Amino acid sequence: QVQLAESGGGLVQAGGSLRLSCAASERTFATYGMGWFRRAPGKEREFVASISMSGSAIYYGDSMKGRITISRDNAKNMVYVQMNSLKPEDTAVYYCNAHIGWRNYWGQGTQVTVSS
């Protein structure tokens, strides 16, 4: 079972940047697709970004498209999301996701708070 640990969240002013990191325990990390989701208070979980096993296929959700970049380092079992031009509406808990076939694994999440 994959264990995921997010880091990098925090409080930032509107217009600022953060880079979230996700460390995966799985030695076969390179066989998993990876992604980021978020959940704002009172809202449904929302897709942020995903990246394929090799990094060749990347998708972004509409809400942050153009302001974020997802990447992965298979040698380090890490996935990242660089978030720029942050807005107060980006305030949420951000979750790392690993998926292979029908299986999904989630981290505990990291809080991102954007002040106006």
Backbone bond lengths (Angstrom), bond angles and torsions (degrees), N, CA, C in turn:
res aa  C-N    CA-C-N  psi(-1)  N-CA   C-N-CA  omega(-1)  CA-C   N-CA-C  phi
1 Q - - - 1.459 - - 1.528 109.87 -
2 V 1.308 115.24 136.18 1.462 120.72 -178.90 1.511 109.80 -79.45
3 Q 1.308 116.28 133.08 1.458 121.19 171.44 1.519 108.31 -110.33
4 L 1.321 114.90 133.47 1.456 121.27 -175.24 1.517 109.60 -122.04
5 A 1.323 116.67 138.86 1.463 121.20 179.54 1.519 108.87 -133.92
6 E 1.330 114.53 115.04 1.451 120.12 178.86 1.527 110.62 -87.99
7 S 1.313 114.92 154.67 1.461 121.59 174.14 1.518 108.14 -154.95
8 G 1.318 114.85 166.51 1.451 119.52 175.77 1.515 115.83 104.41
9 G 1.322 116.93 -6.11 1.446 119.00 178.10 1.521 111.28 -72.50
10 G 1.319 115.35 173.57 1.454 119.70 179.01 1.505 111.23 160.64
11 L 1.313 114.00 -165.61 1.466 122.08 -179.52 1.529 108.59 -101.18
12 V 1.305 115.90 130.18 1.464 120.90 -179.65 1.528 108.56 -142.24
13 Q 1.297 116.29 149.76 1.466 120.54 177.19 1.526 110.25 -78.34
14 A 1.297 115.24 154.15 1.458 120.60 176.74 1.526 109.56 -54.52
15 G 1.321 115.34 136.98 1.450 121.07 -176.45 1.519 113.95 92.27
16 G 1.318 116.20 -11.14 1.453 120.91 -178.76 1.518 113.00 -82.46
17 S 1.325 114.43 -176.01 1.460 121.44 -176.48 1.519 110.87 -131.67
18 L 1.305 114.62 153.28 1.451 122.16 172.41 1.523 108.26 -144.21
19 R 1.312 115.17 150.31 1.461 120.00 171.04 1.520 108.43 -119.80
20 L 1.295 115.70 117.95 1.448 121.72 176.03 1.523 109.62 -91.11
21 S 1.320 114.35 142.74 1.459 120.70 177.88 1.514 109.82 -123.13
22 C 1.314 115.50 151.42 1.454 121.27 177.29 1.518 107.92 -136.33
23 A 1.318 115.44 121.34 1.457 121.31 178.32 1.526 108.72 -101.42
24 A 1.318 115.65 131.23 1.459 121.26 -178.64 1.516 110.23 -111.11
25 S 1.332 114.65 141.40 1.461 119.67 -176.96 1.515 113.33 -84.43
26 E 1.317 116.28 -19.45 1.453 122.00 -169.86 1.517 112.69 -73.21
27 R 1.336 116.06 128.20 1.466 119.71 -178.98 1.526 111.94 -71.66
28 T 1.357 115.50 -18.08 1.468 118.90 176.36 1.525 110.33 -99.67
29 F 1.299 115.72 33.03 1.467 123.06 -178.00 1.515 112.35 -48.00
30 A 1.311 116.84 -39.38 1.461 120.90 -175.33 1.523 112.97 -65.81
31 T 1.325 118.04 -11.10 1.461 120.70 178.74 1.522 112.54 -93.28
32 Y 1.330 116.43 -0.71 1.461 120.55 -178.25 1.520 111.03 -104.02
33 G 1.322 115.31 137.90 1.446 118.57 163.93 1.526 107.97 -75.31
34 M 1.317 116.24 148.76 1.459 120.22 -176.45 1.518 109.98 -127.21
35 G 1.307 115.13 154.96 1.454 118.01 179.66 1.514 112.27 -157.79
36 W 1.306 114.32 171.96 1.468 123.37 174.38 1.526 108.58 -127.20
37 F 1.318 114.06 137.67 1.456 122.61 174.70 1.515 107.39 -129.86
38 R 1.308 115.72 167.14 1.460 119.72 176.23 1.510 109.90 -144.39
39 R 1.314 114.32 156.09 1.460 120.67 174.90 1.517 108.42 -136.83
40 A 1.311 114.91 116.53 1.452 121.56 176.19 1.518 108.89 -88.22
41 P 1.323 117.75 156.96 1.472 120.14 -179.66 1.524 111.47 -55.92
42 G 1.314 115.99 127.84 1.451 121.23 177.22 1.509 115.32 76.40
43 K 1.319 117.03 8.21 1.461 120.09 -178.05 1.524 111.09 -122.14
44 E 1.322 114.77 165.16 1.456 120.80 177.23 1.534 110.30 -75.14
45 R 1.316 114.51 159.58 1.457 119.15 174.06 1.526 109.67 -63.26
46 E 1.309 115.82 139.17 1.456 121.50 -173.08 1.529 110.03 -126.59
47 F 1.306 114.92 136.64 1.464 121.45 176.66 1.531 109.78 -71.07
48 V 1.341 115.78 133.31 1.458 120.98 179.09 1.533 110.75 -108.76
49 A 1.334 115.65 -53.04 1.472 118.95 -176.52 1.517 109.48 -164.73
50 S 1.325 115.67 156.50 1.462 120.64 173.84 1.509 109.67 -144.49
51 I 1.329 114.00 157.37 1.457 120.50 -179.54 1.517 108.05 -143.09
52 S 1.314 116.45 137.64 1.455 121.24 -176.69 1.529 110.75 -75.24
53 M 1.322 115.71 175.56 1.468 121.88 -176.02 1.518 111.93 -54.29
54 S 1.318 116.62 -44.83 1.467 120.81 -176.62 1.520 112.74 -90.65
55 G 1.329 115.32 -10.68 1.460 119.30 -176.00 1.516 113.60 88.68
56 S 1.315 116.78 3.04 1.461 119.39 -175.18 1.522 112.96 -79.48
57 A 1.320 117.11 -21.78 1.472 121.01 179.68 1.521 109.09 -118.90
58 I 1.307 115.70 123.68 1.467 122.42 -177.72 1.516 108.49 -131.37
59 Y 1.319 114.73 137.63 1.459 120.88 177.92 1.523 109.00 -132.77
60 Y 1.327 114.45 146.57 1.457 120.40 178.76 1.522 109.94 -127.07
61 G 1.311 115.02 144.00 1.438 119.87 172.38 1.519 110.24 -73.39
62 D 1.298 115.58 157.86 1.461 120.42 -174.02 1.524 112.93 -65.43
63 S 1.318 116.90 -32.45 1.460 119.48 -171.25 1.525 113.30 -67.40
64 M 1.311 118.27 -28.21 1.458 119.99 -177.62 1.533 113.11 -121.26
65 K 1.310 116.38 3.61 1.466 120.05 -178.84 1.523 110.74 -56.26
66 G 1.321 116.05 135.54 1.455 121.48 -178.99 1.510 113.65 91.28
67 R 1.341 115.81 -12.15 1.464 119.85 -178.99 1.521 112.24 -117.95
68 I 1.320 117.10 -5.61 1.461 120.22 -176.30 1.522 110.98 -130.87
69 T 1.334 113.78 157.38 1.459 121.58 175.11 1.521 108.46 -138.63
70 I 1.317 116.23 123.40 1.461 120.69 176.04 1.519 109.11 -98.47
71 S 1.316 115.64 144.68 1.463 120.43 178.13 1.519 108.77 -151.22
72 R 1.310 115.79 166.60 1.461 120.12 178.20 1.520 109.38 -145.07
73 D 1.325 113.27 154.80 1.464 121.31 176.25 1.519 106.60 -128.32
74 N 1.298 116.36 98.94 1.464 120.12 -175.40 1.531 112.28 -67.74
75 A 1.307 117.47 -24.58 1.464 120.02 178.21 1.522 111.41 -70.23
76 K 1.329 116.04 -26.27 1.467 120.90 -178.15 1.521 112.95 -107.83
77 N 1.318 117.02 1.01 1.475 120.79 -177.27 1.527 111.33 57.60
78 M 1.318 116.55 44.66 1.449 121.41 -175.82 1.524 110.85 -127.97
79 V 1.322 114.51 147.47 1.450 121.17 169.62 1.526 107.54 -131.77
80 Y 1.308 115.91 145.81 1.455 121.42 -174.26 1.535 109.62 -131.42
81 V 1.316 113.97 157.09 1.454 119.06 165.96 1.523 107.86 -138.63
82 Q 1.299 115.38 120.52 1.461 122.34 176.17 1.526 107.79 -91.10
83 M 1.309 116.61 123.41 1.457 121.50 -177.17 1.522 109.47 -118.19
84 N 1.316 116.37 123.55 1.452 122.72 -178.36 1.530 110.74 -119.61
85 S 1.316 114.96 165.63 1.472 120.87 177.83 1.523 111.30 48.64
86 L 1.304 115.50 48.69 1.457 120.22 -175.40 1.525 111.32 -66.84
87 K 1.332 114.83 146.33 1.454 122.55 -178.43 1.527 108.93 -119.73
88 P 1.321 117.29 157.21 1.478 118.98 177.01 1.526 112.39 -55.19
89 E 1.321 117.85 -33.15 1.468 120.33 179.92 1.532 113.07 -72.47
90 D 1.322 116.92 -4.68 1.463 120.21 173.13 1.530 111.95 -84.10
91 T 1.313 116.52 -4.98 1.454 120.57 178.03 1.525 110.19 -60.33
92 A 1.329 115.49 123.18 1.459 120.85 -175.59 1.522 108.79 -176.00
93 V 1.326 114.36 170.38 1.460 120.10 166.12 1.523 107.05 -90.71
94 Y 1.302 115.82 128.35 1.464 121.74 -177.76 1.526 109.22 -103.92
95 Y 1.330 114.71 130.36 1.456 121.06 -175.32 1.529 110.67 -116.96
96 C 1.298 114.48 139.07 1.454 121.29 172.88 1.526 108.63 -88.88
97 N 1.302 116.12 141.65 1.463 122.33 -179.06 1.521 110.32 -129.48
98 A 1.329 115.35 137.90 1.469 121.55 171.68 1.519 107.47 -121.04
99 H 1.314 117.39 135.50 1.451 119.05 -178.49 1.520 110.54 -140.57
100 I 1.346 112.95 142.49 1.460 120.87 175.88 1.512 106.89 -149.74
101 G 1.303 116.63 122.29 1.461 119.66 -174.51 1.516 109.05 60.00
102 W 1.324 116.66 -128.14 1.460 120.94 -179.64 1.517 112.78 -93.00
103 R 1.308 117.51 0.06 1.457 120.44 -176.19 1.531 111.30 -92.13
104 N 1.331 113.55 136.86 1.453 121.21 176.73 1.516 109.36 -127.37
105 Y 1.324 115.56 141.22 1.451 121.92 177.29 1.525 108.52 -129.24
106 W 1.346 114.00 146.10 1.461 119.66 -174.72 1.504 111.29 -129.49
107 G 1.328 115.01 147.23 1.441 120.10 169.98 1.511 110.93 -85.01
108 Q 1.324 116.01 -179.04 1.465 121.24 -179.12 1.520 112.40 -80.33
109 G 1.299 116.56 -17.58 1.458 120.56 178.09 1.520 112.32 97.14
110 T 1.316 114.48 155.59 1.459 121.16 175.17 1.525 108.40 -134.22
111 Q 1.310 115.87 134.59 1.471 121.55 -174.86 1.528 110.35 -80.06
112 V 1.299 115.43 130.34 1.458 122.41 171.51 1.521 107.45 -117.86
113 T 1.319 116.02 123.97 1.465 121.25 178.82 1.519 108.43 -123.65
114 V 1.311 115.62 124.45 1.460 121.05 -179.16 1.519 107.84 -112.79
115 S 1.310 116.01 118.40 1.463 120.54 -179.09 1.528 110.51 -92.61
116 S 1.319 114.59 148.53 1.480 119.54 -178.52 1.512 111.63 -89.47
